[in-house]
Amino acid sequence: PGGKGGIGARVPEMPSSFPEADITEESESIKGIKAAGNIKINGGTFSIDSADDAIHSNTDISVTGGVFDILSGDDGFHADEALNVTGGTVNITRSYEGLEALDINISAGDVTLNATDDGLNAAGGTDSSGMGGFRGGDKFGGGMSSGNGSITISGGRLSITASGDGIDANGTLLINGGYTVVSGPTNGDTATLDYDKTAEINGGTFIGTGAAGMAQTFSGGTQGVISITAGAVPQGTQIRLSDAEDNIIIEYTPPLSFNVVILSSPEIIRNEDYILYIGDAKGTFSAQ
């Protein structure tokens, strides 16, 4: 009884099995800005508070302008290959490592950063550096062999406060210009400057203070360098470097305690004597 489609119509049987649904699982990103390719930032205003890297590229990052306020649970900027800063204002209030890449090049701009590990880190996977952030070790395009990274500073203003290495070049460090200030670390097996091959300074001003345990200074370059161990000096103690006539060349008050002072500027000439004041203490040293 009942025709097709009526009350007595036969209900078709359900298939014994269904084809599997095409479901792709997606993990939620905890990076601020990320790309598998290059990132180029020419301007704009960025406020980033991220659990992982604030700005991350699997290849290169280029910053020519913009204003950045960054809080990061890992790196402020991370590039697997090159990180090039040629302008902009970068303020990294919190990070594990501030700027990290296989090759870091800074030629202009204003960068201020605080890091619980390294301030600048080139090829961070080559040692224990870069292994303690939110996601652990990062992948670098240059591989994991020691000595293949580089840091080049040729201009701009750079202020680093670090609990690990202030500048860690797992390879080479070259400073040809700019104004670079590094405060930290205060103890442990890290240093204000850390490099595998060479660290040369041929221009610009460098002011570094930190712990003495693993301290390194510049290995060469055309510009004079004053490097001394001062004992335990509390934070807030002024450093002043003057020439033989007591004309001031450098003045700086480190925000952290220190044992080592490293100073260089175009006014410091190799083999000439300079007067260094650290608080009430005073000494005369020859530039190397």
N, C-alpha and C positions, 0 to 999 in steps of 0.2 A: 504494500500500500504506500501511497505517497510517491510523487514523481521526483525527478532530479531537482535538487535544491530544496525540496520540501522537508517537513518535519522528519519523515522517515528516511531521508537521504543517508547514505552510508558515509561515515566519517573515515577519511583515508588514514591508513596506518602510518604511524611515525617511523622514520627510518631508524634502523637499529643503531646507527652511529652517525655523528656529525663530523664534517671536516674540521680540522683544528683551526682555530681563529689565528689570524696573523697579528700577534701582539708583540710590540717592541717595548721593552722596559727602558725607561728613561730615568737616569739619576738626576737629582736636583743639584744644580751648580751652586757652589758656595764661593765662587770667585766673583769679583766685581765686574770686570770687563775681560772677556777672553776671546781668543781667535786661534784657529788652527794655522792661519797664515799671518801675514804682516799686520801690524797695527800702526797707523799713522795718525797722530793727533796734532793739529795745527792751531787749535785755540779752544775756547770754551771754559766753563767752570764745572769742576767735578768734586763732589763730596761723596766719598766711598767709605763704608764701614763693612768690611767683609771678613768672614771666618778664615778664608783661604786667600790666595794672592789677590791683591786689589786690581792689578792690571797684568794680564798674562797672555803671552804669545808663544806658540810652538815654533815660531821662526824669529822675526825681528820686531822691535818696537822703535818707532821714531817719534820724538816729541820736539816740536818746533815752537810751541806756544801753549797757552792755557794756564789755568790756576787749579791746583789740586790740593785738596785736604783729605788725607788718607789715614784710616785706622785699619790695620790688617793683622789677621792671626798668623799670616805667613809672610810672603814678600810684598813690599810695596809695589815694585815693578819687577816682573820676571820675564825674560826672553830666553828661549833655548839657544838662540844664536847671538845676535847683536842688539844691544840697547844703546841708542843714540839720542843724546839730549843736547839740543841746539837752541833752546829757549824755554820760556815758561817759568812759573813759580810753583815749586813742589814742596809741600809741607807734609811729611810723614810723621805723625805724632806717635804711632805705635806700629811696630812690625817685628817679625822674627829676623828677617834680613831686609835692609832697605831697598837697595838696587842690586839685582842679581841677573847675570847673563854670562854667556861664554866670553863675549867681548863687550866691555862697557866703554863708551866714548862720550865725554862731556866737554862741550866747547863753549857753551853759554848757558844762561839761565840762573836761577836761584834755587838751590836745593837744601832743605833742612830736614834731617831725619834722625829718628831715635830707633835703635834696634836692640833687641835682647840677645842677638848673636852678631853677625857681621854687618857693618854699615854698607860697604860696597863689597860684593863677592863675585869674582870672575871664575867661572867653571866650578861652582860650588860643590859638585858631586865628587870632586877629586880627593877630598879629604873628608873628615867628619862634618865639615861645614855644610849647611843646607839640608842636613838629615833630620833635624829636630823640629821642623815646622809642623803645621797642621796636617799636611799630607806626607810628611817625611821627605825623602830625597827627591830631587827634581831631575828630569831627563834633559841632558844637554846634547846639542847637535854635534859637539866636538868629541863626544865620548867621555870616558872616565879616566883616561890616563893623565898623570900629573904633568903640569907644566904647559898646558895648551891654551890657557886663558890669558886675557890681557885687559888692563885698565889704562886708558889714556885720558888725561885731563889737560885741556889746552885753553880753557877759559871758564867764565862763570864764577859763581860763589857757591861753596859747598861747606855745610856745617854738619858734622857727624857726631852723634853721641852713641856709643856702642858698648855693650857688655861683653861681646866677643871681639874679634879683630875689627879695628876701625876700617882699614882697607886691606882686603884679602885678595891678592892677585895670585891665583894658582898658575903662575906663568910669569908675566912681566908687568911692571908698573912704569908708566912714563908720564911725568908732569912737565908740561911746557908753558903753562900759564895758568891764570885764574887765581882764586883766593880760597884755599882749602884749610879748614880747621877740623881737627879730630880730637875728641875727648874720650878716653877709655881705651881698653878696659881698665878695671881697677885691680884685678888679680887673676889668677888662673894661668892656663897654658895658652893664652891668646895675647895679641900685641896690637899696638897702634898701627904698625905696618907689618904685613906678613906677605912674603912673596917667595916663589920657588927659584926664579932665575935672576932677574935684575930689577932694580928700582932706581930710575934715573930722574934727576930734576934739572931742567935746563931753563926754567923760567917760572914766574908766578911766586906767590907766597904760600908757604906751608907752615902750619903751627900744629904740633902734635904732642899730646901728653897721654901717659898711660902707665901700665904696669911694667915691671922690669924683668919678670920671669922668662919671657920668650922674646924680648925686645930685639927688633931689627931697625937699622937706619938705612938711608939711601946707599946704594952700592956705587953710584957714580953720577956723572952729569957735569955740566959746565958751571953750575951755580954752587956757591959755598953753603955748607951745612954746619950748624952747631948741634951736637948730640951729647947729652950728659945724663948721668944718673944722679938723682938728687936726694935719695933716701925717701922716707915716707912724708909726703906733703899733703896737708888737708885741702879739701875742696874750698874754693873761694880765695885761694892764695894767688896774688897777682904775679905774673911773669912779665919782666921788662928786659928787652935786649937793646943795648946802646953801642955805638961805635966808640973808638978810643977817646973821642972828645965828649963823650956822654950825650950825643945826639940820639934820640930815641928812634929805633928802627921798627920794633915790634912791641906791642903791649897786649896782654890777654889775661883774662881771669878764668881758668878752667872750672866748669860746673861739677867736676868729679875729682876725687883725690888722685894723686899720681906719684910715680917714682922716676919716670923718664920724661925728658923734654927733647923734642926734635924741632929745630927751627931752620927755615931757609927763606930767602927773599933775594931779589935782584941786587939789593944793597949789601949783601953778605958776600965777601970776596975770599976765596980760598987763601989759606995761610996768613990771613990778617987776624989781629986780636980784637975781641969784642967783650963787653962787660955784660954779664947776665945777672939780673936781680931776681930772686925768688923769695917773695916776702921780704924779710929783713936780711936774708943772706945775699952775699955778693961774691962773684968770682969772675976771673978773666980767662977766656978760652979762645983757642985758635980755631978758625973755621977750616973744615976739611973739604 
